[in-house]
Amino acid sequence: MDTALWCRCEVLLATPPTEYTPDLIDRYTDYRKFVVHALELMGRSRRDLAEVLELSDSMLSQVLSRKRRLRATLVPALADFFGLGEDGRQILAALVDLDNESARARRTAWATIQAHQRYLAEARPADDILELMSSWYIAATWELAACEGFQADPRWIAKAMNPPITEEQAQHALQTLLRAGMLEPAADGSLKTVDQVVWTEQIVPQGPRAMAIMSLQRGVWDLAHSSYERFRANERHNSVSVFALSEDRYEAVVTRLRAVEQELMVLTASESDEQPNRVFALGVAMFPITDYTDSFEPDTTTDTHEP
């Protein structure tokens, strides 16, 4: 995929719809968010929906604010109100089932949602991988799924991030990871990370991959800069070194850095008696801040012209 096509896909994915279509439900892993957004685009009120579902206005408000569960028997009427087709009805039923008290029912619901998201991704297999490679909060959401107490809820994810992200960004992160096959249903009815993830050159072209990594680096560097204000000294490690090197010594340092990075990745991925409970970002950058002194010839001419 060329870079221009990837950018167009990014724009289309990020552009919010201006009118209602039934495939709006494909953008959500929370049926409540779908209902609120769909009503807004349709120009309909909550009272209109409450009348169709034969609920009081207050009861519907409690459902949409997560104070009550929606009865499964109301799903067909809800689907009819929003004009959902067969696929949309199945997804809506699965989204409602994410509130089910049964872990087995929630796991089945996530499996249905995951399968649908993977189907939607078939036409653009590399896009989602490139997107998560370029976004710090999507990468962080994937790591967060391995942490103790993780909840596959956009509200929970948005608040867990530091700095916080929006619920829409958290929603987008979940769907991107589901489409990329990096999250799967867990035994407890939530989501868990996939242990083995392989990205080949055929799946992720080198050029767009490099652009994605640069975007991720910029995002992480911005976070590193603001970490001084957001965290205590004992919660972060920041250091900067400036040194002179020859070409041979430069290669030796880079080789050592790569070895250290691999060692740290093995260490963080190794089994532990304790489940992780926080996500960290580590960035290492070494770059020149002068030209070569043995070939640099500055302009030493002076302007002797008298005014």
N, C-alpha and C positions, 0 to 999 in steps of 0.2 A: 504494500500500500504506500502510495507516495504521500509526502508530508501535507500537501494541499488537501488531499482527500481526507486525511486524518483530522485536519483542522476543521473542515466542513462538518464532519461527523460530530466533533466536539461542540460546535455551535448549535447544531440541531438538537443534540442531547441536552444542552444546557438551556435552550430556549423554552420558556414556559408557554403552554398552549393558550391561545386567545379565545377559543371557542370549545364547547364540549363535544367530545367524541367518545364512544364506549371504550376505546383502547387507552383512555386515560388511566384506567386501573392498572395498566402495565407499569406505571411509574411508582407504584406504592407497595410497601410491605405492611402498611397499617390502613385498614379499611376506613377508620375514622377520618384520617387525613384525606382519603379519596372522597368520602362523602362530603366533607366540608368544601373541598376544592370543586367538586362536580356541581354542587348546588350553586356555588358562586358563578361558575361559567354558564350554567343553564338559566341563571336569573330566577331561580326558585328559592323558596324560603324553607327553613327547618319545619315550619308549621305544615307546609304542603306535604313534606315527607312524613311527618308524624301522623297526619290524617290517613295517608295510604297504609302506613304500618299499624294503624289503630293504636297509637301510643299517645300519651299526653305530651305536651311540649316539654314539661319538666323531665319526664322519663327519658325522652330522646336526648335532652341536654346532658343528663347523667351518663347515658351510654357514650356520647361523643366526648365526654370529659373523663372517661375511664372509671367512673364510679359504679357503673353497672355493666354487665355483659349483655350482648345482644343475643336473643334466643335464636337458635339455629332454624327454627320454623319460620322466622321472618326473612330469611335469606332470599327465597324465591320472589317475594314481594319487593324486596330491596333491589334485586336484579332487574325486575320488570320496570321499576321506576326509572332506572338509569339505562334501560334499553340494552342490557348486556347480552351478548351471544353466548353460545355454549362454552367456549373457552373462558370468557369473562365470568360466567356463572361459577365455573369450577374454581377460578382464582378467588372470587369473592368468598365462596364457601370456605376455602382454605384460609384466607385472611381472618375470617371470623373465628375459625377453629384454632387460631393461634392463642385465643383466650381460654381454650378448653382446659378444664382441670386435669385431664388425662395427659400425661407426658407422651403416651403413644399417639394420641390424636394430634398433639402439637408437632410431633416428629413427622407424622404423615403429611400434615399441612405444609411444613417446611419443605418436604421432599417434592410436593406438588408445585410449590412456588419456585423452588430451585430448577426443576425440570422445565418449567415455563420460561424462566429467565434464560436458561441455556438455549432453548429453542429460539428465543428472540435474538440471541447472540450469534446464531449460525451464519448470518449474512455478513457479520463484521467480527470475525474471531479475534483479530489482533487489537481492536480498538479498546476493549475493556482492559486488557493487560497493559496497554500503553498508558491508559488513563490512570490506573492505579500506580504505575511506575512513576507518574509525574505529580501525584498528589500526596502530600504528607498525611492528610487526615484519612485518606482511603487506606494507605499503608498502615497507619496507626490503628484503624478499625480492625484490620486483619489481625494484628498483634494483640489488640484488646480482647479479641474473641478467645484467646488462650489464657486470659487472666481470670483469677478467682472472682466469682460473683458476676461475670459478664451477663448482660441482658441484651438480646437482639431487638432492642427497642430504640428507635431514633431519638426519643427524648432522653433516655438514659445515656446513650452514646454521646449525644451533643453536650450534655452536662459533664461527662467524664473527661472530655478533652480539655487541655489547658495549653493555649487559650481555647475557650469554648467555641464550638462551631454551631451552625444553625441546624434545626431538625431536618431541613431540606437537604443539607449537605450530608448529614448522617444517613438519611434515607437513601440518597444517591450512592453513598459508599457501600451500604449493604447490598444494593442491587448490582452494583458493579462487581463486587466480590462473588455474588451468586452467579452472575453471568460468566465470570472468568473461571468458575469451578473451584474457587479458593475457600469457600465456606460450604459446609454440608450439615444436614440434621444430626444432632447429638442425641444420645439416649435419654437425656432429661427433657427433650422437647425443645431445646434451644438450638443454637448453631455452634459449630466448632470449626477450627481451621483444618484444612486438608494437609496432611503431612508431606506428601510428595507433589511438588509442582515443577513442571519442566517447561521452559520457554525456549524453543529452538529458533534458529534464524528464519525458518519458514513461517513460524507463527508471528514472530516479532522482528521485522526488518531492522537492520543495523542503524540506518539513518534516523528514522522516527524514534527508535529506542534511545539513541544518544540525546535527542531533543527532550525526550521524557525525563531522562535522568538529570539533565541540566535543570529542568523545571523543578524537579524534586529537590535538587541541591539548593536552588535559590530559596525555596520554601523553608527548608531546614535551617539555612543560614539566617534567615529572618527570625526564625524561632530562637536560634542561639543568641542573637543580638538582644532579643527582648527577655531572655531567660534571667538576666541580671535583676530585672524588676519583678519577675513573676515567682522566683524561687529563692529559698534561703541558700547560703553558701554551701551548706552540707548536703544539699540536694542536687548539686550540679558540679561539673568539672569543666573548666574552661582554661585553655592554655594556648600561648602563641610563642613560637620560636623563630628567630631570624638567624640564618647562618650562611656562610660562603662555601661553595662546593665546586669541585671539578666535574667534568662530564662523567668520568668513571665513578666517582664517589656518589654522584646523583643517582646513577643506575643502582648502585648498591643500597642506597637509602630507600628508593622506591621498592626494590625487591623485598627489603625487610618490612616495610609498611604493609605490603600485600600479605606477607606471611603472618604478621600480627593481626591483620583484619580477619584472615581465615581462622586463626586461632581463637579470636573472640567470637566469631560466628559459631564455631564448634562448641565453645564454652556455653554460649547462651542457649544453644539448642540441645545441650546434653540433659539427661534426666536429673531431676532434683527431688528431694523430699518435700519441698515447698512449691506450691503452684505460684506462678508469677502474679503480681497484683498491681503492676504499673508498667507503662510503656515508655521507653527512652529512645532518643535519637542520637546517633553517633555519626559525626561527620569529620573526615580528615581531608585537609586540602593543603597541598604543597605546590607553589607556583612561583615563577621568577618575578622579582620586583626590580631587576636591573637588566640591561643588555650585557652581552659578553664583553668583558673588559679587554680581552686580547684582540678583538676585532672592531671595537667601537671607536669610531673616529668622529668626535664632535666637531662641529663647525667652529673654527677658531678665527674666522675672518671678522674684521671689525669694519664698521661703516665710517670711513674717513671724510665723507662728503660734508662740506661746511654749508650750513644753511645760508 
